[in-house]
Amino acid sequence: MRNARLLEVFSLASCAAIVWRHFRLWRSEAANVRQQPTVLPETETPVLKATPRISLFVIAYQKDEDPAEQVRKFETIDYANKELVLAIGGVHRIEACAQLAGPNVILVEHPGGWKNVAYKRCYEKATGEIIVLTDANTRFVGDAFLRLVAPLVNGEEQASFSRPEPFPDQRHKLLVELRMSRSADVRAGDSLYSTALPGSGAAITRRALDAAGGFNPDVLGDDQYMAYRLVEAGFRILAVPASVVQTRAPDTIGAYIRQQARWTRAFYIDAPRLGRYKETLSALRGAIVGIVMLSLTASLPLTRRRGIFLLLPPLLHLYLRRQRRIVRAAQLGRFKWRPLHLWGALLQAYIDFVVSSRALVEFLHPRWRRRW
């Protein structure tokens, strides 16, 4: 009985300390957010000093990734000296798409495997001085394409990426808002350098790609790995928030977990090759936390009161950290805060437990390790 009472006192004291710490962090973050613009400024279309050849890489693999639609989207891009290198595979057959080929449209067969398998084949056929990577389910908004490539065309940078946004019909969905809250540190209206390279809209010069080792077909986290290699090779990666690409985000729990688990699994596979063991250890620590938290929750019918007081401090800490992200994203204008987000942060915490645990299990299982 005495030990149980001590556990309760320690748990409640820890919770009070956690709340006070996150309150102070929230006040500090709120002050910083107030200094950031929440709306993109009205800026003129960038002036290009040259018109080098630009190669756009797109993969059509799934049923909803129509190769003909990719060609139509490519033709709407307001830049003359461009080519589309379209990798076709999965449910599509390159023979059935032969009529899509043309002077500025190159078809490449995607035999399967991870993204970089297709990108490597695309790169072998591409003639552009600048390579633009984008997903089949994304769309450049307005002059976003020109804004993305302008720093490279004008010789100011070697790599850049657009700001991904969900499609308008998805913006109100809770899972999409939770995903958007993860990228709330990309400030609206600012250009900044990053160590990330989102594949939904990225531009890289051929010079930088070659210096970074090109596309490695054995890499799962293609954008993470390329960002690592670019930074190691001494190149900066410019974020261009004024360049917006709309992308179809996972809006079901199953799809969300599969995507996040794949990204997390990439830290186990790719980071050690670059000597970035800190990322691997961070993913492993997350997996241990996830397994422990899920086990504690599942054991509550047996442990009852004692289990609740064991679970409460770490769960409160993780919940408040995610709630701060949501509030920060709302303050930056990414979406409107709703009472639904109060339990949404708890849902995100438990989804993260499942994601980190699943990623480790998939990595340890030989057949699941290479699953896309």
VENJO-V639468 format. One record per pair of residues at least 24 apart in sequence whose C-alpha atoms are under 8 Angstrom apart, sorted by the first residue. I is the first residue (numbers start at 1). J is the second residue. Records with the same first field share a line. If there is no record, write none. Layout:
# VENJO-V639468
I=J  J
This chain:
# VENJO-V639468
4=306
7=306  309  310
8=306  309
11=309  310  312  313
12=309  313
14=313
15=312  313  316  317
18=313  316  317
19=317  320
22=320  321
26=324
29=328
30=328
33=328  331  332
36=187  188  332
37=187  188  189  332
38=187  188  189  331  332  333
39=188  189  333
40=188  189  241  242
41=189
45=143  146  147
46=146  147  150
47=150
48=150  153  154
49=153  154
50=153  154
51=81  153
52=81  128  129  130  153
53=81  82  83  127  128  129  130
54=81  82  83  127  128  129  130  131  132
55=82  83  84  85  126  127  128  129  130  131  132
56=82  83  84  85  131  132  133  134
57=84  85  86  87  119  122  131  132  133  134
58=84  85  86  87  133  134  135  136
59=86  87  88  89  110  118  135  136
60=86  87  88  89  90  92  136
61=88  89  90  91  92
62=90  91  92
63=91  92
65=136  137
67=97
68=97  100
70=136
71=100  105
73=139
77=145
78=143  146
79=146
82=128
83=128
85=122  125  126
86=122
87=118  119  122
113=372
114=217  218  219  220  372
115=217  220  222
116=215  216  217  218  219  220  222
117=215  216  217  218
119=215
120=214  215  216  217
128=206
129=205  206  207
130=203  204  205  206
131=203  204  205  206
132=201  202  203  204
133=199  200  201  202  203
134=199  200  201  202
135=199  200  201  247
137=247  248
138=200  245  246  247  248
139=245  246  247
140=243  244  245  246
141=243  244  245  246
143=243
144=242  243  244  245
145=243
147=240  242  243
148=202  203  240  243
149=203
152=203  204  205
157=236  237  238
158=204  205  207  208  235  236  237
159=202  203  204  205  208  235  236  237  238
160=197  202  203  204  237  238  239  240
161=197  198  201  202  203  237  238  239  240
162=198  200  201  202  239  240  241  242  243  244  245
163=201  239  240  241  242  243  244  245
164=200  201  244  245  246  247
165=244  245  246  247
166=246  247  248  249
167=246  247  248  249
170=249  251
171=335
173=251
174=251  341  344
175=250  251  252  253  256
176=249  250  251
177=335
178=326  344  345  348
180=329  334
181=325  326  328  329  334
182=325
184=325  328  329  332  334
185=329
186=241
187=241  332
188=241  242  332
189=241  242
190=240  241
191=238  239  240  241
192=238  239  240
193=236  237  238  239
194=236  237  238  239
195=227  228  231  237
196=223  224  227  228  237
197=223  224  226  227  237
198=223  224
199=223
200=245  247
201=245
208=235
219=266  269  270
220=266  269  270  370
221=263  266  267  270
225=270  271
228=274
257=351  354  355
258=355
260=355
261=355  356  358  359
262=359  372
264=355  356  359
265=359  360  362  363  369
268=363
269=363
283=356
284=356  360
286=353  356  357
287=353  356  357  359  360
288=357
289=353
290=352  353  354  356  357
291=353  354  357
293=353
294=350  353  354
318=349
319=345  346  349
320=345
322=348  349
